[in-house]
């Protein structure tokens, strides 16, 4: 008499869920102030695929005094973003994020005043290392235009916390 057993191994099922995160930044120095508030909501479709929506508000004020030559610049931008994240392995993620910002800049130099208002589009492609609820890496804006971008570089760090 032989008894045989068949064991079927299955992966634990994944339940999609929401997670939240974003960016919060403050910078103060002798000549200026910068404030960034950018909350985000992520939907985890699977362990590998995550989608996200975010809001962005960025404010900067610079007031440089060069003696006879004063320069003041005020910048504010607000808008939103949509993000797609792919994690081929648990500690590595690739991301694509589209941002659309309404930018308002005011300049004053000597007695000359000027202002610009426009929409700015950005498409960031990035890679990050992931450890638990933390990700660190870099992203690059493939639509970057030095003349219209509100940022000084196409490269930016990715520092993310998810909860």
Buried (B, 14 or more C-beta within 10 A) or exposed (E): EEEEEEEEEEEEEEEEEEBEBBBEEEEEEEEBBBBBBBBBBBEBBEEBEBEBEBBBBBBBBBBEEEEEEEBBBBBBBBBBBEBBBEBEEEEBBBBBBBBEBBBBBBBBBEEEEEEEEEEBBBBBEBBBEBEEEEBEBEBBBEBBEEEEBBBEEBEBEBEBBBE
